[in-house]
Amino acid sequence: MAKTVTQNQLMGEIGETAAKLRFLRMGFQFDARSRLETGIDGIAEVMIEGKPTAQMIAVQVKTTKEGRYAGETDTGFHYLLRSEDLAYWRPSNLPVIIVLYREADETFYWKEIPRGDEVPERRLTFSKRDDVLDRDAGDRIAALTVSKAGFGYYVPPLGGGEEALVNILPVKFPAEVFVSTSPYDTRQANAMLLQEDEPARFDWIIKGGAFWSFHDPRKSVCRTIVEVDQVEAIDTAHLAFHDDVNERNSFSYLLRQTLAHQVRGELSWSKDRSLFYFTARAEYTTRVFKYQASTKQTEAEVVNPVESKRVANAIAFVRHHAFVPRFVSFYDEWHLVVEPSYFFTTNGFTPHTHPDAILAGKKRLDKSASLRGQVIMWHRFLTSLEPRNDDLFAVAATDPRISFGPPPTVDLPTRVPDDVWGSNKKDDVDDDDEFDLLRRA
């Protein structure tokens, strides 16, 4: 019996060839895989002005000769992924995109495939305006290779596409650190301070019997937990840039303790979440922080009770702006890495018992403008707590403090498009959806 090639095989080859040609015209390299492939037809490599970059994207091509896609209208359509394909793509170490090619009208559309441990959406929604595979999509596809993890990440610029903001704040600390010996461990010292008549303060650390603080313990309630005659001031740089990584880690913890002292009354610390969050002023009450943004005076609702539209007179939760702090040293400088986040309570004070679902829902809505604004807001907030030279009544003006410079900017040769910066998930999540997620948690 004569050998035959099926129509499906022909269409598959036509689609892969057409997709390869499309990528080449967009300025990408495209290498087709062998016939042993089981869900990835080729690898596209980003090139900049003809120079390969070793930044790869896995591509799966789905081809149809004619006909309409599911739910197709003049503006978009849906496409249902196969479960076995998703199971194959999810652990990929490369970003994976699916390309839909229809031979009848020579149309190409593309979408990133959700990956990771979260339950992915099988149904993808395509926009005929935004998801066309052409030269205009090149930057968006290339942006999938940009890492969004690590000590700092780029917050894409607004408008021009030239300047990016980095979520790190340079730290300036006092020139001296006061050190002494202490007969107590941290738990014992905390208990002693809480028993004193003077206000307790915790901007210090005790490690192996050694006490460190930027303030002189002889002039505060901390005199009760140190050997007063052993107190001396040493150069901060000796500890901040010590050769021993354990010493630098201890210094990082001292910075965090000092920051907590400086923001007391304004921010609260969540030990479970390891983050600072804006403190509510009263139950179920909005709190607003006004500050100078990049070009104008603005304000943000940093504590916000969220009502449900489906349950009358019900507060689903209270959302607090928050950030995860990390103090890190780069060469001869220290920086505060600001990772914007949110904290959730039931009434402004009681931590919510199931915050993960609403946190995930909220972060899906955060685009580059929101992240950029939050980094700027946190810088403005931290600097707003610094005493002014003209404030004659600022008692804390004589207290040694750490201060923060503005987040640095980086000139990027190409813009990271806003719509591919965050997770490629549904954008139609609102507060009611978050409330439903809570009820199912």
C-alpha angles and dihedrals in degrees: 000000000000118000117249136197114221124232090242091056090050093049091048092053091045091051095048092047092048091048092049090052091048092052092047090053089050090057098257129123114236125196118187117220127233125274088264091074115126104189111346116074099185150345120247117204122204114237127190113206090338095312116120115232103193088240107134137195123191113227131201116189122206114191132195128177098216142322132090129292120239112288091358118178134160090278106038152325144214132253125195116215121217115250093229091053091052091049088054096046101043099078093043116134089209128066108259126211131184119219119202114203123186113192097199095067099015092239125160125193129173140193136179115248115233112243138180135061098308119099104266126219112252093199116071121197115214127201115211088211103043104029102053113132103231140113091287089062093056097094092047093051092045089051090064088075093057112109114236097189136075137065092323138004134200117255103210117243126251117244111336100050095217105098129051129190121228118214096231128101120206111238125221115191135183118282093238138050120200114224132184142147123269130195090208136076121228095268093049092045092051091051092050094050092051090056094055124097092232121081110274120239128192105188092122140075134219118205125170092343093310120120121208128185139148090225125067106257090205088069097050142046087277089082086086094063101045138061096257095201090055096057115120137160120237134182109279092219089065090067099028094058100027117153090233110084090209090059091050090049089053090050090051089054090049089055091052092049090049091049090051089053093050095050096043112134091024103055132029126212122232109205092190094052097031093226143114118236135183112269117234117238094211139353116292091356128136118236120202127200116199119202145151110267125195095292109000147023111274142163138216132205096234093176113038129173108216117214126202120239091204100048112055117234092356126138108210094192144316116255120211125192108239143168136206109230124214123175112206134170123226111191105301098351137074123217137188111228108213113204106185114223142144136249123207130210133174096233107001095281112041112077114240114250095217108034100142097082095050092042090055091047093050095046090053087064096050110104128181093276090057094047092046091049093049094051090050091046093053091049091050091047095050092048091046089065092059112105115252121231090233094053102100092178097054101120091183092057091095093048114100109250142182115234134194134227124213120281111269122245129223127203108231121201090216133023122249102226115239097230094060098041098089132037113309096241138124114305096198097085112127134175092274090056088052090051090052090050089054093052090053094046 
